[in-house]
Amino acid sequence: MDFLQNMGAGIYFVIFFGKILEVTVSTLRSVLINRGERVKGTIIAFFDILLWLIITGTVLQGYQDDPLRMIVFALAFAVGNYMGSWLEDKLAFGLSSIQVIAPESKESKALADILRNQGFGVTVVKGSGLHGERELLLLHLKRKRINEALSIVNATLPDAVVVVNDSRVIKGGYIVRK
């Protein structure tokens, strides 16, 4: 890695962008493993640790003579965390559950039909709340489709109570592969 030490000011760019890439990859690895994608997470772990060794080794090798390397490294670590969480949000791995609580009405019945016509699995449960009868619509879906489902709910029942949760394992049910 001596070639990295003779780069002049370019070393800061290598450290900065290399660390951003490493932390982004590390974030994706953690998310994949936590969502049950162990094989993909393990493959990414190989590249994660390889990047970490190269970048960290570059910083440690010259930090006493050039403390700016540590600052660039720390700044890139922070940016990498942001980029990793942003990328994970865009990729939207995994499954979620949505609960919609609304007064029992024609609109709530129509909402269930609209969602079903758009390929969502919906279970309707009757209940009672402080101010009367309620319907609880339960949806289990891929995270990539959350915004689509929420826009339908908000257009049909803007005053409904909506709760979104991550789901880890779902057995059975109806989830469209899109």
Secondary structure by P-SEA (a helix, b strand, c coil): cccccccccaaaaaaaaaaaaaaaaaaaaaaaaaacaaaaaaaaaaaaaaaaaaaaaaaaacccccaaaaaaaaaaaaaaaaaaaaaaaaaccccbbbbbbbcccaaaaaaaaaaaaabbbbbbbbbcccccbbbbbbbbbcccaaaaaaaaaaaccccbbbbbbbbccccccccccc
